[in-house]
Amino acid sequence: MAIREENERLVLRFSRTPMLVGELEHWQDDTFVVRWRDRDLNADAFVTFSPKPDGTIGRMTMQAVSPSTDERLDFQDLTFVPVAQAKK
């Protein structure tokens, strides 16, 4: 999973699940909502970042916005941690 700026928007992309691409919209504090471009997914999610004391991101979690989210998209059971950033 990667988050990059595209056309002045933050975009979240899952490399192993190409249909999971969506824009991040700030919700509150350290939480955003990802709205998937494929609207048939019915799986928008809260994305919460946990910053470390130095201001970098320590981990990220996701939780479905709607209880009717397809249970096959079990991203709520995952904890994401940063990997080394690719060189530009």
Buried (B, 14 or more C-beta within 10 A) or exposed (E): BEBEEEEEEBBBBEEEEEEBBBBBEEBEEEEBBBBBEEEEBBBBBBBBBEEEEEEEBEEBBBEBBEEEBEEEBEBEEEEBEEEEEEEE
